Amino acid sequence: MKIFVAGLSYKTTPVEVREKLAVQRSRLQCSGCRLKLRGNLSEVVLLSTCNRVEIYGVSPWIHGRVQ
């Protein structure tokens, strides 16, 4: 079991990019389920605010580091 986090912050990501990846409150649950299924994750938490988007997940494998 591997735990990971991936995210975008207002400090490092332009607003145009954050707007494209922002998830509306009404779609958080649906988007989280899609991430879980498509990413083959056993657990997932999707956090989307006006300043950042973060994904916390548990995966059977993680290959490398994404920057």
N, C-alpha and C positions, 0 to 999 in steps of 0.2 A: 504494500500500500504506500503510495507516494502522495504527499500533500503539496499543492502548488498554489500560487497566487499570480494573477496577471492583471495589470491595470493601466489606466491612463490618468494622469493628474493635470490639473490646470497649470501647474508649474512647468511642465515639460511638453505639453501637447496643445497645439492651437485649438481655439474654440471651434473652428470649422470641423475638425476631426472629431472632437468630443460630441458635437451635435449629431453627427452621423451615427455614432455608437451609443448614444444615450437611449435608455429604455424607458418608455412611459410606464407610470405606476400600474396602470390597468393591464399591462402586458408582461410584468415582471415574472409572474408564475409561469406563464406559457414559454417565455424566453428561457427561463431556468430549466424547464423540462426539456426543451430542444437541445440546450447545451449538454445536459446530462446524457441524453440519448446519442446525439451525434458525436460527442467526445468520448463515449464509452466510460463515463465517470460513475463511480458508485455514490458520490455525494457532490453537491454543488451549491454554492451561495452566490447570487448575483446581486451586486450593490451598484445602484446608479443614482447619483446625486447631480446637482448643478455643477459641481466641481470635479467629479471623477466618476469613472466606471471601473469596477473591480470584479474579478471572478476568483472565487476560492473553490478549489475542487480536490477530490480524492480520485486518483487514477491508479490502475494496476501498473502503469509504466509512464515514465517521463524520459524523453530523450533530449539531452542537451539543455542549454539555457537560452532563453529568448530575451533579447534586450531591445 
